[in-house]
Amino acid sequence: MFYVLCDEKNNIEKTTGIARHDLLSALIIENFNWTNLFGKQIHLVSDVPSVTDTDYATRTLTFEGEFPNNLVKSNVSSKSTMVINKTGG
């Protein structure tokens, strides 16, 4: 999970015209989404923008990791588990 916080003062990046928290989030997503950097294949499951108060713009990025060759997949948010590669015998 990544929390991106940017000061509201001068929040717009001048050369692109994009809010800094959006720009930093896009760079994090580009570098981490669908990669195997942590020994698992991770992908973005949640991208939530918000403000903490009058001083900061925020964006919360939540990634989920899984082993691509797992026989069982567990979903933490729904608390469910399923067999994804069951073979008959």
N, C-alpha and C positions, 0 to 999 in steps of 0.2 A: 504494500500500500504506500502510495506517495501522497504527501500533502504539499501542495504548492501554495505559498503565501506571498503576495506582492503588495507593497505599500501602495495605497490609492493615489498618493501624490506622484505625478508623472507616470501614471500606469501605462500609458500608451507608448509603445516603442516607436521612435520617430521615423525610421527608414521603412518599416512595414505598415505602420498604422494599426497594428494588432495589440490588444491588451497583453501585458507581459505574462500574466498567469496563463493565458491561453497559448501563447507562444512557447513557454517553457513546457507546458503539458503536451503540446504537439511534439516537441522534441523528445520527451520521455517516452511517449507512445511509439514514436517512430523507431527508437532505439531498443525498446524492450518487447513490444507486442509480437507474439509468435516467434520468439527466440528461445534458445536453450542455454541462456547465459548462466542460470543457476542450477544446471543439471536436470531441470525439468522444462517442458515446453510451457511457457507462460503466455497468457492472452488476457486482454482487457475485458473485465466483466462489468465495470461501473466507472462512469466519468461524471462527477457531480460538481457543478460550479456553485459557489455561494459567496457570501460576505460574512466576515466574523463580526465586524462592527463598522464604524465609519472610517477606519484606518486601513483595512486590508481586504483585498479581493482574494478568494481562495478557489482551489480546484482540488478535489480528492479523486485520485486514480486508484482503483482496486484491480489487482491482477490475480488470476487464479493459475496455479501451476499443476501440471499433471505429467506423468510419464506416458509417452505415446504408446508404449507396448503393454500397459497395464491390462489385466483381465477384469478388474473391478474399478468402477468410477464412483467416487463419493462426492456429493454436492453438499458443501458446508451450509449454504444458505437455506436449502430446503430439507436438510438433514436426511437425505436419501442416499441409498447405495444401489447400484445395479451392475449386473454382469454384462460386459460389452463385447466379449469375444468367446461366448460359450460354444463349445464343440460337442456334438452328439457322440454317444459312445455305445 
